[in-house]
Amino acid sequence: MGDPVISSRGVRERGPRPLLRTMIGERLRRTRRDQGRTLADVSRAARVSVPYLSEVERGRKEASSEVLAAICDALWIDLSDLLAGVAQDLAGRDARRGVVIRLDSAGGRVTAPQRASSPVRAPGDAQALLAA
C-alpha cells in the first residue's frame, strides 16, 4: 500500500499512491495506441519480446532505463517527453484528489483539511484549487 500522507495540520492520512511503473506503462500504451501501432510492431522495433512489452505497459514489470530508451525510440518519442507526460498525469491525478476545506455553516470557520476520496463533481460544477 501507499505511505501515509501528512496534511498541513500534521494529520496522517492514507491514500493509494500510483506506482511509477504503472504510470509509465499507461503512458507508453496510450502513445502506442495513439500512433495506431501494435505491440508486435513496437516490440520488434525496440528489440524486446511482445509479452515483456505488454507487461511493461500493464505496469507489471519495471523496465530498465535502457529498455525504456529502446521503447521510446521505437515509439519515436524522447524519454524526457515520456517522463514529462507521466508528471502531467500524476499532477492531474493529484488535482482530482485535491484537499477539501469545509466551511462551518454557522460561523464561517474553516475545519481541518481532508482528502477527497473521489471527485465530487457533476456536469456544470465549478472547482477551485487553493494553494497553501
LINLIN-V889823 format. One record per run of one state. SS is the DSSP state (h for helix, s for strand, l for the rest). FROM is the first residue (numbers start at 1). TO is the last residue. If there is no record, write none. Layout:
ss->SS from->FROM to->TO
ss->SS from->FROM to->TO
//
This chain:
ss->l from->1 to->4
ss->s from->5 to->6
ss->l from->7 to->11
ss->s from->12 to->13
ss->l from->14 to->19
ss->h from->20 to->34
ss->l from->35 to->38
ss->h from->39 to->46
ss->l from->47 to->49
ss->h from->50 to->57
ss->l from->58 to->64
ss->h from->65 to->74
ss->l from->75 to->78
ss->h from->79 to->96
ss->l from->97 to->98
ss->s from->99 to->100
ss->l from->101 to->102
ss->s from->103 to->103
ss->l from->104 to->109
ss->s from->110 to->110
ss->l from->111 to->113
ss->s from->114 to->115
ss->l from->116 to->132
//
